[in-house]
Amino acid sequence: MKNHTRLDPDILRVGHLLADAARRETLAHFRSIDLSTDNKLAQGYDPVTVADRAAERAMLEILARERPDDAVLGEEYGAVKGTSGLTWVLDPIDGTRGFISGTPTWGVLIAIGDCDGPFFGMIDQPYIGERFIGGPGIATMTGPTGTHKLATRRPRDLSEATVFTTFPEVGTKAEGAAFATVSQKARLTRHGMDCYAYALVAAGQVDLVIEAGLQTYDIQAPIAVVQAAGGIVTDWQGGPAHHGGRAIAAANADIHAQALEILKSCTS
């Protein structure tokens, strides 16, 4: 992996172009009473909407024009090969269930990285107008109150921590039991925030996000944003999480170590 100590300004420029385009496409359909929704699964429910597809198409068009040598991996349209060694990872709407329910906790995820993982990412919430950005030399959020530096929470005991996960069942029965063990030791547990929970870790509002069953496009942007703000993101064994699966995003090394010890002991 290259030592990405400085962010290429063109990557930041294109990242904003992508996020702006996805904002327009998603907001055109958000809280629409006649929103078109399909189910990706024969059993269960994994919704996709016209907004997901339109936002990803808009981002793909920008990348084809502005960064034609880079590869792309998107949730809706799969992989596009590249020659630069860099890959953009796109999730046009992370939290489609929230999107179709009208809640403003879904987001657009944009990341770029190499074979060792992402080094730059954005978590954008179009309806609120918040954009969380993380990469070499940059950790900021912009929103209704202006632009602010991102910084994760200081160490505290797990008994004082706030923990998030998207689905109460978390993953398999064993994974759910492992999360429950962490949750029982924490002060507060909340559910259903999708990618916005990771943004709150980066913003210093919560201590932990613990999830399982993730895809690559679910986690790469959150990794870059949380790590740029001073946090840590790994799998449940302490290894890389950028390929998806199980992930723990922590505000600092101390709270990460406390939660990871429990997760390891419950799933080994």
C-alpha positions in Angstrom: 0.0 0.0 0.0 1.2 3.5 -0.8 1.9 5.8 2.1 -1.1 8.1 1.6 0.1 11.0 3.8 -1.2 13.7 1.5 -4.6 13.7 -0.2 -4.6 14.3 -3.9 -6.7 17.5 -4.3 -8.4 15.9 -7.4 -9.7 13.1 -5.3 -11.3 15.6 -3.0 -12.7 17.5 -5.9 -14.2 14.5 -7.5 -15.5 13.2 -4.2 -17.6 16.4 -3.8 -18.8 16.1 -7.4 -20.0 12.5 -6.6 -21.7 13.5 -3.4 -23.4 16.5 -4.9 -24.8 14.4 -7.8 -26.0 11.7 -5.4 -27.7 14.4 -3.3 -29.7 15.6 -6.2 -30.8 12.2 -7.3 -31.8 10.9 -3.9 -33.6 14.0 -2.8 -35.7 13.9 -5.9 -37.3 10.8 -4.6 -37.0 11.0 -0.8 -40.4 10.9 1.0 -42.2 10.4 -2.3 -45.6 8.8 -1.9 -45.2 6.8 -5.1 -41.6 5.7 -4.7 -40.8 2.7 -6.8 -39.2 -0.1 -4.7 -38.0 -3.6 -5.7 -36.9 -6.5 -3.4 -33.5 -8.0 -4.3 -34.2 -11.2 -2.3 -36.4 -14.2 -3.0 -36.7 -14.7 0.7 -36.4 -11.9 3.2 -36.4 -8.2 2.3 -33.5 -6.2 0.8 -35.1 -3.2 -1.0 -33.7 -1.1 -3.8 -35.3 2.0 -5.2 -35.2 4.1 -8.3 -33.2 6.6 -6.2 -30.5 4.0 -5.5 -30.0 3.3 -9.2 -30.3 6.9 -10.3 -27.7 8.1 -7.8 -25.2 5.4 -8.7 -25.6 6.0 -12.4 -24.9 9.7 -11.9 -21.8 8.9 -9.9 -20.6 6.4 -12.5 -21.0 9.0 -15.3 -18.9 11.4 -13.3 -16.1 8.9 -12.7 -16.1 7.8 -16.3 -15.5 11.4 -17.3 -13.2 12.7 -14.4 -11.3 9.6 -13.4 -11.5 7.1 -16.2 -8.4 5.1 -15.1 -9.8 4.3 -11.7 -11.8 1.1 -11.0 -15.2 1.3 -9.4 -17.2 -1.0 -7.2 -20.8 0.0 -6.7 -23.7 -1.7 -4.9 -26.2 -1.6 -7.7 -24.1 -1.9 -10.9 -21.1 -3.9 -9.7 -17.5 -3.5 -10.8 -15.8 -1.4 -13.5 -12.2 -2.3 -14.2 -9.4 0.3 -14.0 -5.6 0.6 -14.5 -4.6 3.1 -11.8 -4.5 0.7 -8.9 -7.3 2.7 -7.2 -10.9 1.8 -6.7 -13.9 4.0 -5.9 -16.4 2.1 -3.7 -20.0 3.5 -3.9 -23.1 2.9 -1.9 -25.7 5.3 -3.3 -28.1 4.8 -0.4 -26.8 3.0 2.7 -30.0 2.4 4.7 -32.6 2.0 2.0 -35.0 0.7 4.5 -34.7 4.0 6.3 -35.0 5.9 3.0 -38.3 4.2 2.1 -39.5 4.8 5.7 -38.8 8.6 5.5 -36.2 8.7 8.2 -33.2 10.9 7.7 -30.5 8.5 8.8 -29.6 6.9 5.5 -26.6 8.2 3.6 -24.5 8.2 0.5 -21.1 6.4 0.9 -18.1 7.2 -1.2 -14.6 5.9 -0.7 -11.4 5.4 -2.7 -8.6 3.1 -1.8 -6.1 0.4 -3.0 -5.8 -3.3 -2.3 -5.1 -2.6 1.4 -8.3 -0.6 2.0 -9.7 2.9 1.8 -7.7 6.1 2.5 -10.4 8.6 1.8 -14.1 8.5 2.4 -17.3 10.5 2.6 -20.6 9.9 4.5 -23.2 12.3 3.1 -26.7 12.8 4.5 -28.5 14.8 1.8 -31.7 15.6 3.7 -30.0 17.0 6.7 -27.3 18.5 4.6 -24.4 17.0 6.5 -21.2 15.8 4.8 -18.5 13.9 6.8 -15.1 13.7 5.1 -12.0 11.8 6.2 -8.6 11.2 4.6 -5.0 12.2 4.9 -4.9 15.6 6.5 -8.6 16.1 6.5 -11.3 15.2 9.0 -14.2 17.6 8.8 -18.0 17.8 8.6 -20.1 20.4 7.0 -23.7 21.0 7.8 -26.4 23.5 8.8 -24.1 25.0 11.5 -21.1 25.3 9.3 -17.8 23.4 9.0 -16.3 21.6 12.0 -13.3 19.4 12.7 -14.1 15.7 13.3 -12.6 14.2 16.5 -13.6 11.0 18.2 -14.4 10.7 21.9 -11.7 10.3 24.6 -11.3 6.9 26.4 -13.9 5.9 28.9 -14.9 2.6 30.4 -17.3 0.4 28.5 -19.8 0.9 31.3 -20.0 4.5 30.3 -20.1 3.9 26.6 -22.8 4.4 23.9 -23.0 1.6 21.4 -24.8 1.4 18.1 -25.8 -1.3 15.6 -28.2 -1.2 12.7 -30.3 -4.4 13.2 -31.1 -5.7 16.7 -30.4 -9.3 15.6 -26.9 -8.1 14.3 -26.1 -11.2 12.3 -26.1 -14.9 13.1 -27.4 -16.2 16.5 -23.8 -16.4 17.8 -22.9 -12.9 16.5 -26.1 -11.5 18.1 -25.2 -13.1 21.4 -21.7 -11.5 21.2 -23.1 -8.1 20.6 -25.6 -8.5 23.4 -22.8 -9.2 25.8 -21.1 -6.0 24.9 -24.4 -4.1 25.0 -25.2 -5.4 28.4 -22.0 -3.9 29.7 -22.5 -0.5 28.0 -24.5 2.5 29.4 -26.7 3.0 26.3 -27.5 1.0 23.1 -29.3 2.3 20.1 -30.4 0.7 16.8 -31.2 1.5 13.3 -28.9 4.3 12.3 -27.1 2.7 9.3 -24.1 4.6 8.2 -25.0 7.7 10.2 -23.9 5.8 13.4 -20.3 5.7 12.0 -20.5 9.5 11.3 -21.5 10.0 15.0 -18.4 8.0 16.1 -16.3 10.4 13.9 -18.1 13.4 15.4 -17.4 12.4 19.0 -21.0 11.6 19.9 -20.8 7.8 20.4 -18.2 5.3 21.3 -18.8 2.1 19.3 -20.6 0.7 16.3 -20.6 -3.1 16.1 -22.1 -4.9 13.1 -21.9 -8.1 11.1 -23.0 -9.3 7.6 -21.6 -6.1 6.0 -20.7 -5.8 2.3 -17.5 -4.0 1.1 -19.5 -0.9 0.0 -21.1 -0.7 3.5 -17.9 -0.2 5.4 -15.2 1.4 3.3 -16.3 5.0 3.5 -17.0 4.7 7.3 -13.5 3.2 7.8 -11.8 6.2 6.2 -14.0 8.8 8.0 -13.7 7.2 11.5 -10.0 6.6 11.2 -9.3 10.2 10.0 -11.1 11.4 13.1 -8.9 9.4 15.4 -10.9 6.2 15.7 -10.2 2.6 14.9 -12.1 0.2 12.6 -11.3 -3.6 12.5 -13.1 -6.9 12.2 -14.0 -8.8 15.4 -10.6 -10.4 15.6 -8.7 -7.1 15.3 -7.9 -7.5 11.6 -8.8 -5.4 8.5 -12.5 -4.9 7.9 -12.6 -3.3 4.5 -13.9 -6.5 2.8 -17.0 -6.4 4.9 -18.3 -9.1 7.2 -18.0 -8.2 10.9 -16.9 -4.8 11.9 -16.3 -2.8 15.1 -15.7 1.0 14.8 -14.4 2.5 18.0 -13.7 6.0 19.2 -10.3 5.1 20.6 -7.9 2.2 21.3 -9.1 1.8 24.9 -12.8 1.2 24.2 -11.9 -0.8 21.1 -9.8 -3.2 23.3 -12.6 -3.6 25.8 -15.2 -4.4 23.3 -12.9 -6.5 21.1 -12.0 -8.8 24.0 -15.7 -9.6 24.6 -16.4 -10.2 20.9 -13.4 -12.4 20.5 -14.2 -14.5 23.5 -17.8 -14.9 22.4 -17.1 -15.9 18.8 -13.8 -17.9 18.9 
